[in-house]
Amino acid sequence: PVINVNWDDAQAYCQWLTQQTGQKYRLPTEAEWEYACRAGGKGEYCFGDNVAMLKDYAWYSANSGSQTHPVGEKLPNAWGLYDVHGNVWEWCQDRWHANYNGAPSDGSAWESGDSSLRLLRGGSWYDYGNYCRAAFRYYGERNLSSVGVSALVAFWARTVYSFVLLIFYPCR
């Protein structure tokens, strides 16, 4: 994954990619991120609730050797998405809110509020397994740039029956 990406860098990358391809790219909303992470499951992780299995799906404090790893070295979730747990935190479009009171019910980004903090999901290589759970939420200043933070870019492709979320890790 690309590391040391702050929220503004991620936004700029989305704009650049949109201009290059003519397709609309953006950061996923928090709801989209969790939906894609869970891949239809309801457990604490994409594979269920057994934290002992996390080592098969994620790079985190117990197995990372204190560094990031190339995407795809662990098992994917049921939808074929790699590294939805651990390795690097992933920016979402939403502003940070301490709870879901007043959150949009349609899956759109929660942009209202006066917080300068932005939402991070997924956990990273330096976190304990609990921080890598599908429902775990964290935050950072939009200018936070760290070896444990990256960006996912979402592209909504219209199909005949539904919208499909495709997620890309940006490459430099």
N, C-alpha and C positions, 0 to 999 in steps of 0.2 A: 504493500500500500504506500501511497504518498504520505509522508509524515510532515510535521511542522506546518500544517495547514490551518490557518485561522478561519473564522466564519466569513470574513470579508473576502479572503482568497478563494474560498469555496464558491461564493456568489459570483466572483469575477470569472472563475472557471466555467460556471454554468452559462454565463452570458457569452463567453468566448465560444463555447461548444455550440450554443444555439446559433450564433452568427456563422460558424463554420459549416453547420449541417442544414440549417433552415428548419430544424426541429426544435421544439421547446424542451429545454432541460432545466432542472431546478433541484434544490435539496428536497429530500422527502419530508413530509410532515411527520410529527411524532407518531400519529396514528398509523400512517403508512409504514413507517419503519417497524413498528411493533407487529403489524399484520404480516409484513414480509419476513420478519425474524421468526415468528411463531409458525408460519407456513401451515396454518390450519390447526395447529396443536393448541392445547390449553395448559400445558405444564409450565413449570418455572423456566425451562429451557426449551429449545426447539425439539429436543429429543425426549422430553418428559421431566421428571422431578429428581432423578438420581444424579446428584452432583458428582459422583464418582465417574460418570461417563463424560464429564466436561472435558477431560484430557483428550478425548477422541475428536472433539469438535472445536476446541479453542486453545489459543495460546494465552495463558494467564500466569499469575505469579508462581504457581506450582510447577510449571513446565517450560516457561518461556526462555529461561536463561537470561532474564533481564534485558530482552531486546525484542523488536518486532521481527516478524517472519514473513516471507512471501505469501500472498493470498493463495489459498487452495491446497495447502499442505495438510489440512485437517478435513474431516468429513463435512459435507454440505448438509443443510437442512433438507426437509422433504421436497422443497421446491428447487433444489440445486444451488442455493445461495451459500457461498463460503464465508467464513469468518463473521457471522452475525453475532457471535459471542467472542469477546476477547480480541486480542491483537492490537487494535486501536479503537479509541472512542470515535464515534461518528456524529458529525453535526446534523441537526435537523433544522428545518426552516423556523420552527416555533421559538417564541420568547419563553423564558423560564417562568413558570408559575409553581408555587409550592404544592398545589393540589389541583384537582380537576374541576373545582367549582367555577362555573361559567365557561367551561371549555366548549368549543364548537362540537356539535353532535354529528356533523357530516364528514369528519375526517380531514377537514381543511386545517391549515396552519393557524395557530393561535397567535396572532400578531399584536393584539391589543395589549394595553398595559404600559407601564412606564419603566419596566425592568430593562436594564441594558444587557442582562445575561441571556445567553442562548442555550438551547437544549442540546445535550449530548446523550447518546445511547450506546449500549453494547459492551462497555467495559474495555479493558486493555490488558496488555502483557504484564503490567505491574500490579494489577488488581487481584484481590481474592475472588474466588468463584461466585460469591454472593453478589458482587458488583457486576457480574456478567449476565445476570438473570434477564430474561426477556422484558420484564416489567420494571427493571431498575432504571431510574432517571438520575441524571446529573446535569450540571450546568457549567458554563464558563463564559468569561468576558469574550465578546466577539473578536478581540484581538489576541486571544490566547493561541499560542503557537507552541506545540510540544511534540516530542517524539511519540507520544501516545495518542495523538489526535489526528484524524484524517477526515476525508469527505466522501460521502456516497452521493452520486448524482442520479436523480430519478428522471425517467422519461416515460410518459404515459403514452402507450400505443393503443389506438382505438381498434378494437376488433369488432366483428359482426355482433357478438353477444355481450361483450363486456370490455372494461378497461383492464389492461395488463400492466403491472408495474415491473419495469426492467431496471435493474440497478447496475451501475458501472463504477468500478474503482478507477479514478483518473490515473493516468500514467504520464510521467515526464520523460 
